């Protein structure tokens, strides 16, 4: 696949070999003159909603500055109380709320959707930023209106300043220095130290990627296991229990009985594959879907999606849909066999299906179930 404009003249395969998880890459005019998706007024309005994650970071003082962090939602008057310099507003998950934001991160479909996390926008006044820091995940920093100066370093010392509300590097030693204009984009792999400071009033769009930790995977897998495994009914019993004068002592026989049950737990590659699909397609905890207020019955739904003019279906921008060789996953659940429904794999890749009169009734029922839950909508989005 080629996407040379977005990656500054590099084909996607060459970018992946050279830079992905290896080294920073600056792409001048990745999206020429990118005007952004929201203006300041619209972003402030989003930051005022309680279903949108937002933060404001303010830097005070010079030399060894102090940092403050506040979490939204923020009333409009809050922004009027801020100084003219040295603060930034961060709004997370823009792709969950705006179709244009969802469309923007789909430009990065040369990477698996399972790795894609979200789109964050950072609005900053001159001098605004979040300080020198590093991320544990890959990120593309796409510059919208205004300019931002980025300094980066591959330093090994990632120690942090103690006692701050932000993870600020204690010793930042920049190696590269770039000023990004609208449409420029900087890719940074995990753990590259960086500091972005607004040259003038600006917005930066950050496309971030998922990188779960071992702790997160283990916790989620153990939570998944009871539903996935066929565990025989069992309850602790000890008919041979004798009286004791040491009631605080844990009986080794009790521990052995418990251990026998736990040692019997086994899982297969199939179980791991299904867990992976469910875990990686699970939306964030604060995502909720809105079912249609007057949902169409299956027959009416089938007629509508088959129409050539306004038919077809599209995934809700908040939906996460994946597949593997065996199964299709939607929003944390297995919904179908991948082999039996190849069109669902197409839906996962393209996030929409054009009208098709040959859709089977079984497929239409599956699509109707997703539509009834709010995970899928009738009609495809018009192209600009």
TISE-333674 format. One record per residue (C-alpha): x, z, y. Coordinates in steps of 0.5 Angstrom, whole numbers, padded with zeros to 4 digits, always signed. Example, Ala and Ser with C-alpha at 12.3 -4.5 7.8 and 13.67 -1.06 7.14 Angstrom:
% residues 2
+0025+0016-0009+0027+0014-0002
***
This chain:
% residues 384
+0000+0000+0000+0002-0002+0007+0001+0002+0013+0007+0000+0018+0004+0002+0025+0001+0009+0023+0008+0010+0020+0013+0007+0026+0014+0001+0022+0015+0004+0015+0011+0002+0009+0008+0008+0006+0012+0007-0001+0018+0007+0004+0016+0013+0008+0014+0017+0001+0021+0016-0002+0025+0017+0005+0021+0023+0008+0015+0026+0005+0018+0033+0003+0025+0031+0005+0026+0030+0013+0022+0029+0019+0020+0022+0022+0018+0020+0029+0013+0014+0029+0013+0012+0036+0006+0009+0038+0003+0010+0031-0004+0009+0034-0002+0006+0041-0005+0010+0047-0009+0014+0042-0014+0017+0047-0016+0023+0043-0023+0025+0040-0026+0030+0044-0025+0031+0052-0023+0038+0054-0031+0040+0056-0033+0038+0049-0027+0042+0046-0029+0048+0050-0036+0048+0047-0034+0047+0040-0029+0054+0041-0036+0057+0043-0039+0056+0037-0039+0062+0032-0038+0057+0026-0032+0054+0029-0025+0057+0028-0021+0058+0034-0016+0061+0037-0012+0062+0044-0005+0064+0045-0002+0066+0051+0005+0066+0053+0008+0071+0059+0014+0072+0062+0021+0068+0061+0027+0070+0057+0024+0074+0051+0017+0072+0053+0011+0076+0050+0005+0073+0046-0002+0075+0046-0007+0072+0041-0015+0072+0041-0020+0069+0036-0026+0066+0038-0032+0064+0039-0030+0064+0047-0035+0063+0052-0034+0058+0057-0032+0063+0063-0026+0066+0058-0023+0059+0060-0024+0060+0067-0020+0067+0067-0014+0064+0064-0008+0062+0068-0006+0055+0070+0000+0055+0065+0003+0058+0059-0003+0058+0054-0006+0054+0049-0013+0053+0045-0013+0052+0037-0019+0049+0034-0019+0049+0027-0023+0044+0022-0025+0039+0027-0026+0034+0021-0032+0039+0019-0036+0038+0025-0034+0031+0028-0035+0024+0024-0030+0021+0028-0025+0027+0026-0026+0026+0019-0025+0018+0020-0018+0020+0023-0016+0024+0017-0018+0018+0013-0013+0014+0016-0008+0018+0011-0011+0016+0005-0005+0013+0002-0004+0021+0000-0009+0024-0005-0015+0027-0002-0013+0033-0006-0007+0035-0002-0011+0034+0005-0013+0040+0008-0016+0039+0015-0015+0037+0022-0013+0042+0028-0013+0040+0035-0009+0044+0040-0011+0043+0048-0005+0046+0052-0004+0047+0059+0003+0046+0062+0008+0050+0058+0003+0052+0053+0005+0053+0046+0005+0057+0040+0013+0059+0040+0018+0056+0035+0016+0057+0028+0015+0054+0021+0010+0052+0017+0009+0052+0009+0006+0045+0009+0007+0038+0011+0004+0036+0018+0003+0030+0022+0003+0032+0029-0001+0026+0033-0001+0026+0040-0007+0025+0044-0008+0025+0052-0002+0028+0056+0005+0029+0053+0008+0035+0049+0016+0036+0048+0018+0038+0041+0024+0041+0038+0026+0041+0031+0031+0044+0026+0033+0045+0019+0036+0051+0020+0036+0056+0014+0035+0062+0018+0027+0063+0018+0027+0070+0020+0021+0072+0024+0021+0077+0031+0017+0083+0028+0011+0086+0031+0008+0080+0034+0001+0077+0033+0004+0070+0031+0010+0068+0026+0015+0067+0032+0022+0065+0029+0027+0070+0031+0033+0065+0032+0031+0058+0034+0037+0053+0034+0034+0046+0036+0037+0040+0033+0033+0034+0035+0029+0034+0042+0023+0029+0043+0018+0028+0048+0011+0025+0045+0007+0020+0049-0001+0019+0047-0001+0015+0040+0006+0018+0038+0006+0022+0032+0012+0026+0029+0012+0028+0021+0015+0035+0019+0016+0037+0012+0015+0044+0010+0019+0050+0013+0022+0045+0018+0023+0050+0024+0019+0047+0031+0017+0048+0038+0012+0044+0041+0011+0046+0049+0006+0042+0053+0010+0038+0059+0003+0037+0062-0004+0038+0060-0005+0035+0053-0008+0035+0046-0005+0034+0040-0008+0033+0033-0005+0036+0027-0007+0033+0020-0005+0039+0015-0004+0039+0008-0006+0044+0002+0000+0047-0001-0003+0053-0005+0001+0059-0007+0002+0061-0014-0002+0068-0013-0007+0063-0010-0007+0059-0016-0007+0065-0021-0013+0069-0018-0017+0063-0017-0016+0061-0025-0017+0068-0027-0024+0068-0023-0025+0061-0026-0024+0063-0034-0030+0067-0035-0034+0061-0034-0030+0056-0037-0028+0060-0044-0032+0061-0050-0031+0069-0050-0035+0072-0056-0039+0078-0054-0035+0085-0054-0036+0092-0051-0031+0097-0052-0033+0102-0058-0029+0108-0061-0033+0111-0067-0026+0114-0069-0025+0118-0063-0023+0125-0064-0024+0131-0059-0018+0132-0054-0015+0138-0050-0011+0133-0046-0017+0129-0043-0012+0125-0038-0008+0122-0043-0009+0115-0044-0010+0114-0052-0005+0108-0054-0011+0106-0059-0015+0105-0053-0010+0101-0050-0009+0097-0057-0016+0095-0057-0016+0093-0050-0010+0089-0051-0013+0085-0058-0018+0082-0053-0014+0080-0048-0009+0077-0053-0015+0073-0056-0016+0069-0049-0013+0062-0050-0014+0056-0045-0012+0048-0046-0010+0043-0042-0017+0041-0041-0019+0048-0039-0013+0047-0034-0015+0040-0032-0022+0042-0030-0020+0048-0026-0016+0044-0022-0021+0039-0020-0026+0045-0019-0021+0049-0015-0018+0043-0011-0025+0040-0009-0028+0047-0007-0029+0047+0001-0027+0052+0005-0031+0059+0005-0034+0058+0011-0037+0051+0010-0044+0050+0008-0049+0044+0007-0055+0042+0010-0060+0040+0006-0065+0034+0009-0071+0038+0012-0076+0033+0008-0072+0030+0002-0074+0024-0001-0076+0024-0008-0072+0020-0013-0076+0014-0013-0076+0013-0006-0069+0015-0005-0067+0010-0010-0071+0005-0006-0068+0007+0000-0061+0007-0002-0062+0000-0005-0064-0003+0001-0059-0008+0004-0060-0007+0012-0059+0001+0012-0058+0003+0005-0052+0005+0001-0050+0012+0001-0044+0016+0004-0041+0023+0003-0042+0028+0008-0036+0029+0012-0035+0036+0009-0036+0034+0002-0029+0034-0002-0030+0029-0008-0024+0028-0013-0024+0025-0020-0019+0025-0026-0019+0021-0033-0025+0026-0036-0029+0028-0030-0032+0027-0023-0032+0033-0018-0036+0035-0012-0035+0041-0008-0032+0045-0013-0036+0043-0019-0036+0038-0025-0042+0033-0024-0041+0027-0029-0036+0024-0034-0031+0019-0030-0032+0014-0036-0039+0014-0036-0040+0013-0028-0034+0009-0025-0038+0008-0019-0037+0015-0017-0030+0014-0018-0031+0009-0012-0035+0014-0008-0029+0019-0008-0024+0014-0006-0028+0010-0001-0033+0016+0001-0039+0011+0001-0042+0006-0003-0045+0000-0001-0053-0002-0003-0053-0004-0010-0059-0006-0014-0056-0005-0021-0055+0002-0020-0057+0006-0026-0063+0011-0026-0058+0016-0029-0053+0015-0023-0059+0015-0018-0061+0022-0021-0054+0024-0020-0053+0021-0013-0060+0024-0011-0058+0031-0013-0052+0031-0009-0057+0028-0003-0062+0034-0004-0056+0039-0003-0053+0036+0003-0047+0034+0000-0049+0026+0001-0053+0022+0006-0057+0016+0005-0054+0010+0009-0047+0008+0011-0043+0009+0017-0043+0003+0022-0036+0000+0023-0034+0000+0030
***
